[in-house]
Amino acid sequence: MPIFNGAGGSGGSLPNPIPTATVTTLTVTNLVPPVSVAISASDIDWSTAMSFSKTLGANTTFTFSNAIDGKSIVVALTNTASNYTVTWPTVKWTGGSAPTQTVGAKTDVYTFVMVGPTIYGSVVQNIS
């Protein structure tokens, strides 16, 4: 029997019967993390979400875990009238130094992106 060469015309024919393949069902879960997660302590696990939020209840030193090259995350922090401070892990900031958390009951929205081994950060501040 001639083999079909895909060129069309009179060059061949499809085999009879047409070969079949067995396909196994693959179930994949948690490929895409939840869109937003509330930060319960001080570790921000990049693998769990794309955005994070927290209302500060004390001065907080944040850490990053599972940072992923090429991924960006957004962190919204709301201060209270107690005016808590925030310390970040090693980040290259716009302007060269870490921003100071806005005082009063305001929200600051931080964006972080990892490029190679470096995490870059920027912030939009004083949102009421």
FENDALIN-V513668 format. One record per backbone hydrogen bond with DSSP energy under -0.5 kcal/mol. NH is the residue of the N-H (numbers start at 0). CO is the residue of the C=O. If there is no record, write none. Layout:
# FENDALIN-V513668
nh: <NH/NH>
co: <CO/CO>
This chain:
# FENDALIN-V513668
nh: <3/10/22/23/27/32/33/36/38/39/43/44/45/45/47/49/49/50/51/52/53/55/55/59/61/61/62/64/69/70/72/73/74/75/76/76/77/78/78/82/86/91/92/93/95/103/105/106/107/108/109/109/110/111/112/113/114/114/117/119/119/120/121/123/126/127>
co: <12/7/20/21/25/30/47/50/52/37/62/42/43/64/44/33/34/34/73/36/75/53/77/84/59/86/41/43/113/67/111/49/109/51/74/107/53/76/105/79/59/118/90/120/92/79/103/126/76/123/74/107/121/72/119/70/112/117/114/112/117/91/110/108/106/125>
